């Protein structure tokens, strides 16, 4: 019985040494989904044009310049502005002389430590052109700023 016990212990020691020496390897798959954390900041996003006469051309709005900036991403970003279908805003509202509806601003990624830096769009002065004969009264519309991400080229 002692011999059997000694034999079993010796065999166990040898087998453990062999398996440990072989370095048993187990390969397991690792997955991750990386998401972008793009932050869109619009300074003075609400546009106020004050009192405007019908037939005015490029009336300076009173809310001040708009600044559009993007941070925290690792891709190129395009910001598109859309204006609700309300006269005179749909075709008469301009940001820095360009009609605001369906206008876009491209933010090209300059990679710095795995995060992109971008140049802000500044000095976007809103103006409003109104058609002659527009009925007097308060009119409002909505301007929407939408960020779309695209991989760097």
C-alpha positions in Angstrom: 0.0 0.0 0.0 2.9 2.3 0.8 4.5 1.5 -2.5 1.2 2.3 -4.3 0.9 5.6 -2.5 4.5 6.6 -3.2 4.1 5.5 -6.9 0.9 7.6 -7.3 2.6 10.7 -5.7 5.6 10.2 -7.9 3.4 9.8 -11.0 1.4 12.9 -10.1 4.6 14.9 -9.6 5.9 13.8 -13.0 2.7 14.5 -14.8 2.3 18.0 -13.2 5.9 18.8 -14.2 5.3 17.7 -17.8 2.1 19.7 -18.1 3.6 22.8 -16.4 6.7 22.5 -18.6 4.6 22.4 -21.7 2.9 25.6 -20.8 -0.8 24.8 -21.4 -2.1 27.5 -23.7 -5.7 28.6 -24.0 -6.5 31.2 -26.6 -9.6 33.2 -26.1 -11.1 35.8 -28.4 -11.3 39.4 -27.1 -13.8 41.9 -28.7 -14.4 45.6 -28.3 -16.5 48.2 -30.1 -14.9 51.7 -30.0 -17.4 54.5 -30.2 -16.8 58.1 -31.0 -17.7 60.8 -28.4 -18.2 63.7 -30.7 -19.3 66.9 -29.0 -20.9 69.6 -31.1 -20.9 73.1 -29.6 -22.8 75.9 -31.1 -22.3 79.4 -29.6 -25.4 81.6 -30.1 -27.4 78.8 -31.7 -30.7 80.7 -31.5 -30.9 83.5 -34.0 -32.8 86.7 -33.3 -33.2 89.2 -36.1 -35.2 91.9 -34.3 -37.6 94.1 -36.2 -37.1 93.7 -40.0 -39.1 95.5 -42.7 -40.5 93.6 -45.6 -38.2 93.9 -48.6 -35.1 94.2 -46.5 -31.8 92.8 -47.9 -29.2 91.2 -45.7 -30.5 92.7 -42.5 -28.0 92.1 -39.7 -29.5 89.9 -37.0 -29.1 91.1 -33.4 -28.1 87.8 -31.7 -24.4 88.0 -32.6 -22.1 85.8 -34.5 -22.4 82.0 -34.4 -19.4 79.8 -33.6 -19.5 76.1 -34.5 -17.0 73.7 -32.9 -16.4 70.0 -32.7 -14.4 68.1 -30.1 -13.7 64.7 -28.7 -13.7 62.7 -31.9 -11.2 60.7 -34.0 -12.8 61.2 -37.4 -13.7 64.0 -39.8 -17.0 65.7 -39.0 -19.4 67.6 -41.2 -22.0 69.9 -39.6 -25.0 70.7 -41.7 -27.5 73.4 -41.0 -31.1 73.1 -42.0 -33.9 75.6 -41.6 -37.6 74.8 -41.3 -39.7 75.6 -44.3 -40.9 79.1 -43.1 -40.8 82.3 -45.2 -38.5 84.3 -45.0 -36.1 82.0 -43.2 -35.9 79.0 -45.6 -34.2 81.0 -48.3 -33.5 84.4 -46.7 -31.5 83.4 -43.6 -27.8 83.5 -44.3 -24.7 82.7 -42.2 -21.8 84.7 -43.4 -23.4 85.4 -46.8 -24.3 81.8 -47.5 -28.0 80.6 -47.3 -28.2 78.7 -44.0 -30.5 75.9 -45.2 -28.5 72.8 -46.2 -25.2 74.7 -45.7 -22.4 72.5 -44.4 -19.1 73.1 -42.5 -16.3 70.5 -42.7 -14.1 69.8 -39.7 -11.0 67.9 -40.8 -9.3 65.7 -38.2 -5.8 66.8 -37.1 -4.8 63.8 -35.0 -3.2 64.6 -31.6 -2.7 61.8 -29.1 -5.5 59.6 -30.6 -8.0 62.5 -30.5 -8.6 64.9 -33.3 -8.3 68.7 -33.0 -10.4 70.9 -35.3 -10.5 74.5 -36.3 -13.7 76.1 -35.1 -16.0 77.9 -37.6 -16.1 81.4 -36.3 -17.6 84.7 -37.3 -20.7 83.3 -38.9 -22.8 86.5 -39.0 -26.5 85.8 -39.5 -28.4 88.1 -41.8 -32.0 88.0 -43.1 -33.5 89.0 -46.4 -37.2 89.3 -46.5 -39.5 89.4 -49.6 -41.5 92.6 -50.4 -45.1 92.3 -49.3 -44.5 90.0 -46.4 -47.3 90.4 -43.9 -46.3 92.2 -40.6 -46.1 90.1 -37.5 -44.0 87.7 -35.4 -42.5 84.8 -37.5 -40.3 82.0 -36.1 -38.5 79.0 -37.6 -36.1 76.3 -36.4 -32.5 76.0 -37.4 -31.0 72.5 -36.8 -27.3 71.8 -36.6 -26.5 68.1 -37.4 -23.0 66.5 -37.1 -22.1 63.6 -39.4 -18.9 61.6 -38.9 -16.7 60.2 -41.7 -13.4 58.4 -41.4 -10.3 60.3 -42.2 -9.1 59.9 -45.8 
